[in-house]
Amino acid sequence: MKKNQIEYYNLRAKEYDLVYNKPERQVDLEKIKKRLITQFNKQRVLEIACGTGYWTQFIAQSAQSILATDINPAVLDIAKSRTYNTPVSFEQIDLNDLIPKSIPYDALFGGFIYSHILREDLDSFVSILFNQIKSGGQLMFIDNQFVEGNSTPLFRKNENNNTFQQRVLSSGEKYEVVKNYPTKTELLSLFEPYIHELQWIELSYYWIAIATKK
């Protein structure tokens, strides 16, 4: 993740969860929460880019255990302050530095991280993640749909077809953030070497992808 993007999320830590207060998105968010509560029942879960632990708290309602990781200490401090219904441990780590465990995880969850990965880095990103989970285990992503008039406008596109948004903090500071919007077809093509099934769910403002590893 680009340095300025990491800095942006570090500075935004205390105000990040405000994004989940948008009234028009509550129906979608409730559907995601209910899915997370049941998706990882009694499983050992690796969560990447856990942020403030907002989604961790729902996974923890049924999971056996969770290792929640993020590169930013500021958001991890907030995540650690929450109360969870199952054992949750935290690790500050760049997801590119993840190495497979001797006993792979049952499942992996990434909330709103896929869209921030440069397209040219996706092959490596996906390979690293699938190496963390066991055969038959599931990898679940949730992320944004682009909704004209509601989503933050796209600021520019580069030569590799990556799109970017300009984000403004409450302080007025401006940051450029990678924000790509993949299709089901793109995910299928990328995941094909690793999976035997992909479930794709489109909501009004978000998408859910659940891939089952070969």
C-alpha positions in Angstrom: 0.0 0.0 0.0 1.4 3.4 -0.9 3.0 5.4 1.9 0.6 8.3 1.6 -2.4 5.9 1.7 -1.1 4.3 4.9 -0.7 7.8 6.4 -4.2 8.7 5.4 -5.8 5.7 7.2 -3.6 6.3 10.2 -4.8 9.9 10.5 -8.4 8.9 9.8 -8.5 6.2 12.5 -10.7 8.0 15.0 -13.3 9.1 12.3 -13.2 6.0 10.1 -16.3 4.3 11.5 -18.5 7.3 10.6 -18.7 5.9 7.1 -21.0 3.2 8.5 -23.5 5.8 9.6 -24.9 6.7 6.2 -28.7 6.1 6.5 -29.2 4.9 2.9 -26.6 2.1 3.5 -28.1 0.5 6.6 -30.1 -2.2 4.9 -26.9 -3.4 3.1 -24.8 -3.2 6.2 -27.3 -5.3 8.2 -27.1 -8.0 5.6 -23.3 -8.0 5.8 -23.3 -8.2 9.6 -25.8 -11.1 9.6 -23.6 -12.9 7.1 -20.4 -12.4 9.1 -22.1 -13.6 12.3 -22.8 -17.0 10.6 -20.1 -17.3 8.0 -17.2 -18.3 10.3 -18.9 -20.5 12.8 -16.4 -22.3 15.0 -13.5 -21.4 12.6 -10.0 -20.1 13.1 -10.0 -16.9 11.1 -7.3 -14.7 9.8 -8.5 -11.1 9.2 -6.4 -8.8 7.0 -6.7 -5.0 7.2 -8.9 -5.3 10.2 -8.8 -1.5 10.8 -10.8 -0.4 13.9 -12.2 -3.9 14.5 -15.6 -2.9 13.3 -16.1 -6.1 11.3 -14.1 -8.2 13.7 -16.7 -7.8 16.4 -19.3 -9.5 14.2 -17.0 -12.4 13.1 -16.2 -12.9 16.8 -19.8 -13.7 17.6 -19.4 -17.2 16.2 -15.7 -17.8 15.2 -13.5 -20.1 17.3 -10.6 -17.5 17.3 -9.4 -14.6 15.2 -6.0 -13.2 14.3 -6.7 -9.6 13.3 -3.9 -7.9 11.4 -3.3 -4.4 10.0 -0.4 -2.2 9.0 -1.5 0.8 11.0 -1.0 1.1 14.8 -3.6 3.8 15.2 -6.5 1.6 14.0 -5.2 -1.4 15.9 -5.3 0.6 19.1 -9.0 1.2 18.5 -9.6 -2.4 17.6 -7.9 -3.6 20.8 -10.2 -1.4 22.9 -13.3 -3.3 21.8 -14.9 -6.2 23.6 -15.2 -9.5 21.7 -17.1 -12.7 22.2 -14.3 -15.0 21.2 -10.5 -14.9 21.6 -9.0 -12.2 19.3 -5.3 -11.5 19.0 -3.8 -8.6 17.0 -0.7 -8.2 14.9 0.7 -5.1 13.2 2.0 -6.5 9.9 2.0 -5.6 6.2 -0.2 -8.2 4.5 2.6 -8.7 1.9 4.7 -10.1 4.8 2.3 -12.8 5.8 3.7 -16.3 5.7 1.8 -19.6 5.7 1.4 -21.2 9.1 2.2 -24.9 9.8 -1.5 -25.3 10.5 -3.4 -23.1 7.9 -6.3 -21.0 9.0 -9.9 -22.3 8.3 -10.9 -19.0 6.7 -9.7 -15.5 5.8 -11.7 -12.3 5.8 -10.8 -8.9 4.1 -13.1 -6.0 4.5 -12.7 -3.1 2.1 -9.1 -3.9 1.3 -9.4 -5.5 -2.2 -10.3 -2.1 -3.8 -7.1 -0.5 -2.4 -4.8 -3.0 -4.1 -3.1 -1.8 -7.3 -4.2 -4.0 -10.3 -0.5 -4.9 -11.0 -0.2 -6.3 -7.5 -3.3 -8.4 -7.4 -1.7 -11.7 -8.5 0.8 -11.5 -5.6 -1.9 -10.4 -3.2 -4.2 -13.2 -4.0 -1.5 -15.8 -4.0 -0.4 -14.7 -0.5 -3.9 -14.9 0.9 -4.9 -18.3 -0.5 -1.6 -19.7 1.0 -2.9 -18.8 4.4 -6.0 -21.1 4.4 -6.5 -24.8 4.2 -7.9 -26.8 1.3 -11.7 -26.4 1.4 -11.3 -23.2 3.5 -13.0 -20.0 2.4 -11.8 -16.5 1.6 -14.3 -13.8 2.0 -14.1 -10.2 0.7 -16.5 -7.3 1.1 -16.1 -4.0 -0.7 -17.8 -1.1 -2.3 -19.9 -0.9 -5.4 -19.5 2.4 -7.2 -22.8 4.3 -7.0 -23.0 7.5 -9.0 -23.9 10.5 -6.8 -23.2 8.6 -3.6 -19.7 7.2 -3.8 -16.7 9.5 -3.6 -16.0 10.6 -7.3 -13.1 9.0 -9.0 -10.2 11.5 -9.3 -8.1 10.0 -12.0 -7.1 6.8 -13.8 -3.5 5.7 -14.5 -1.8 3.7 -17.3 -2.5 0.4 -15.5 -6.3 1.2 -15.3 -6.1 1.8 -11.5 -8.6 4.4 -10.4 -8.1 6.9 -7.6 -10.2 9.0 -5.2 -9.3 12.2 -3.5 -10.1 11.9 0.2 -10.4 14.8 2.6 -10.0 14.5 6.3 -12.0 16.6 8.8 -8.8 18.7 9.2 -9.0 19.6 5.5 -5.9 17.5 4.6 -6.3 15.9 1.1 -5.0 12.4 0.2 -5.1 10.4 -3.0 -6.3 6.8 -2.4 -6.4 3.8 -4.8 -10.0 2.7 -5.2 -10.7 0.1 -7.8 -14.1 -1.5 -8.5 -13.7 -5.1 -9.7 -16.4 -7.2 -11.5 -17.3 -10.8 -10.8 -15.6 -11.8 -14.0 -12.3 -10.1 -12.9 -12.4 -12.0 -9.6 -13.2 -15.3 -11.3 -10.2 -14.9 -13.6 -7.9 -14.0 -10.8 -9.1 -16.7 -8.4 -9.4 -19.5 -10.9 -6.1 -21.3 -10.1 -7.0 -21.5 -6.4 -10.7 -22.2 -6.2 -13.5 -24.5 -7.2 -16.3 -22.2 -6.3 -17.0 -18.4 -6.1 -20.2 -17.0 -4.6 -20.8 -13.4 -5.7 -23.4 -11.3 -4.0 -24.3 -7.8 -5.2 -26.0 -5.4 -2.8 -27.0 -1.8 -3.6 -23.8 -0.3 -2.2 -21.5 -3.3 -1.6 -20.4 -6.6 -3.0 -19.6 -9.9 -1.2 -17.3 -12.5 -2.6 -16.8 -15.9 -1.0 -14.2 -18.2 -2.6 -13.8 -21.9 -1.6 -10.2 -23.1 -2.0 -9.4 -26.2 -3.9 
